[in-house]
Amino acid sequence: MPDAATGEVVIRFEGVTKTFKGMESPALESVTGEMRTGVITGLVGPDGAGKTTLLRLIAGLMEPDSGKIETLGYDPIVNAGAIRGEVGYMPQKFGLYEDLTVMENLTLQADLRHVTGKEREESFERLLTFTDLKRFTGRFAGKLSGGMKQKLGLACALLGKPKLLLLDEPGVGVDPISRRELWGMVEDLVNQGIGVVWSTAYLDEAELCGTTVVLNEGKLLFTGTPREIAEPLVGRCLQLREPGEKKRRLLTKALSRPEVSDGTIQGHSLRLTFRKGCERFDPKEIGAADGAEWVEVKPRFEDAFIDLLGGGPSGESVLAAHTHQIDQDGATVIEATHLTKQFGDFKATDDVTFQVTRGEIYGLLGPNGAGKSTTFKMMCGLLVPTGGTAKVVGLDLRHSGSQARQKLGYMAQKFSLYGNLSVMENLEFFSGIYGLTGKRQREKTTEMAEIFHLKPFLNAKTDSLSLGYKQRLALACSVMHEPDILFLDEPTSGVDPVTRREFWTHINGLVERGVTVMVTTHFMDEAEYCDRIGLVFRGQLIANGTPDELKESVATQENPDPTMEDAFIELVTGKEEPK
Amino acid sequence: MKGEHRTSNERASVGFSLRRLKALCWKETLQIFRDPSSNLIAFVLPLVLIFVFGYGINLDTPVLRIGLLNEASGTEADGFAKALQGTPSMEIRHYEDRKSLETDITHSQIRGFVIIPEDFSRLMKQQSDTAPLQVVADGSEPNTAQFVGAYINGVWQTWMMQRAQDRGEELKREFSLEARYWYNPSANSRNFLIPGSITVIMTVIGALLTSLVVAREWERGTMEALLASPITRTEFLLSKIIPYYILGMVSLAMCVAAARFIMGVPFRGGPPALFVTGSFFLLSVLGIGLAISTATKNQFNAAQAALNAAFLPAMMLSGFIYEISSMPAFLRGVTHLIPARYFVSSIQTIFQVGSPWKVLMPDILFLMGSAAFFLGLTARLTKRRME
């Protein structure tokens, strides 16, 4: 593959600023950089970083307030016509007509780009073979899986042979296997000389890009290859293997040491980033077991991202300190037995069985649409199962709903806060519905505002908060009544890595206090925080175990230390083989 | 090879393209037939509406059920009772006692009752001012109560005159009224309600359906893909107008056929007048729907706005059900701004009178103007970029 520096420059932007009405800070603030052919350029950053805005500016779909953009040598506003003919653009959600078939979508796009006659036949043949959609040409786009939609979106964007391909978060809503397939296809295109920009909020995806442009809150954080971004961290990322049983308490202690800037749990191990020039300390100093040992690991994109932002949050959870201790009785508190949910002839959840004991973090891991949320909603009594039972603290939620719900905290996907109520009003409302009144309510809401740093925003409309603050508020609302069991549905989706760290610090703290947590996530690396995880794929629980067990089960000679994503792909393909 | 693909791209980005327009119209058509909510609005709702308006609403005076208690015995009382029974607009029920009369009127079994008292004949002879009859009407429905009073009074007057004539006494009345209705000789309300209801149906198709279509493209993220493709604004707008115009005109033809052949409403005008007025009215409501859709970019808000801006005025202020001349001056002024008003008046003319172009011309001119205004507004609101 040609080097990043040798390709032809296809996009140049200089001092680009874009502000939207009603937003306090600009969506993009004097961002400068360039993008070339020859490699996949990753446009990286959490939600709200300005990725989509930059792509739209490049495609000529918006006009910058100030600054200069050059796309394929044209000004995207002045020469809009030229750009539309030569740039393939795939928006989020792929821009497909769901009530048209695969073939009708392709034909429409071909007509719009005047791809006709023999050229059209050839293009269709080539693209359908390339995307492996030949068998599905008569199927409605809305009935395709996420992976197939993504491929069709790509095929549409490739009609008319563009010189530049802009892909806005193509990895969202797609299972890891399809994501890898698409990646392979896009690499093919790069080798044919097409310029490709791939925007993503997943930092593990960024790691695979040839080069990256990293944004955070509208500002340029870094440009360069993933190797360059990780360079300063080489030798500073260490894994503490076999630290013993109390990994969460150990992490808190490690994070409070001055040498450590960032840390996470990785299965049974701790993974720490040391500050520049700091020496590793004796594991015994934080109370690790005798066999504990340091192993140097390759720094990841995420480590570098957090380092650029000045390190992760402290490991101490103030929230946990304000929570009462729950007795560790080893009881099974969450139990699913042959749980099934059928919507028409579609089984969203298919014969799922698992148990969670008190004080455990149990994660349901799987791509979007795998059936995590359906299973989850049956567990907390929001959906009635078609078959099987769902029990929480021994109670069937179908019959003794409100009694059991008082013991539950629930944080819904997308947070389900009232956007036009203020932060304080949300806190008051949610504490109210869980039965807190008078002095106790006032104490608790003030406490939450302090713990989650919400004080400056108490009177602000919730809609005006950034995603990170919304997530904090949502967590605050779900734990005010000090529940024994916490249900978290995709709690960190789209949130920046630092806020994610902080979030897990609180969860770890609560679990130390004896709270049981059930969480769904499609972040493969996040599963590492869980004590046990269930892998969900097409409605079925295809594997169940500790993160280390799952990873070890797929270890081979070529890949002795597989990631969670490797494990997932291996387990899913293993499942598919018999058929 | 390289040169070849360059030309194909250049060809694609030149101005207006019939191929692109055709492709977009075809896409729109497929969506109308496949989307369940479009189907409902385009095909089911008009049928429901025409039958509701055709059979469900009737502004003609109803047949009333009236109780009758005849306490008197005698030829005079029997004569009056027979006169009551002989009236086609009343259905008379006989009662034996006052108690059951009261029970039935409280249970709305009857709308009113008449009691012929024992001393009816004596009172008649006295010719006093006191009425020899007791009439009670159910006042909980004031309109109906009015009818009860008027019907019975009418029967009473006629019977009195008849009685006087029979006795050879002089007639008190010197003339009698005979109504003759022009253009709608049977004075059947259905004959003007059904043409009026076609206005509401066209508004539903024109405004409600199209208010959803641009908003849907924004919501589903397909607008972004379209904007990134080489289509022009004109192509986009025409692709949103042409299919819905055809759909609306087909629906107009079907409604007129249903009115004429199923419901037997006379159609005296000619297809050309219907086509011209229908086209301009449809383009006006299409313009309203598309302008709303383009401005809101959200299907829910668009549907709400379309209901308020097009559907309700077409129902309430077009003169289709509620007579404009009996509205307060302010509302009367407002009706002049509502395209539906002009279409209601012209389609009623076309159905009941014919095609007097001179009479239709002011309506046609206004509808032309409003079509140009709303479509122009949509064009102004449609941006070639995302802001």
Interface residues (C-beta under 8 A of the other chain):
Chain A: R56 A59 G60 L61 M62 E63 A80 G81 A82 R84 G85 E86 V87 Y89 M90 P91 Q92 K93 F94 G95 L96 Y97 E98 D99 L100 E104 T107 L108 Q109 D111 L112 R113 H114 V115 T116 E119 C156 G160 K161
Chain B: H5 S8 N9 E10 R11 A12 S13 S17 R19 R20 K22 A23 L24 W26 K27 L30 Q31 R34 D35 R220 G221 T222 E224 A225 L226 L227 A228 S229 P230 I231 R384 R385 M386 E387
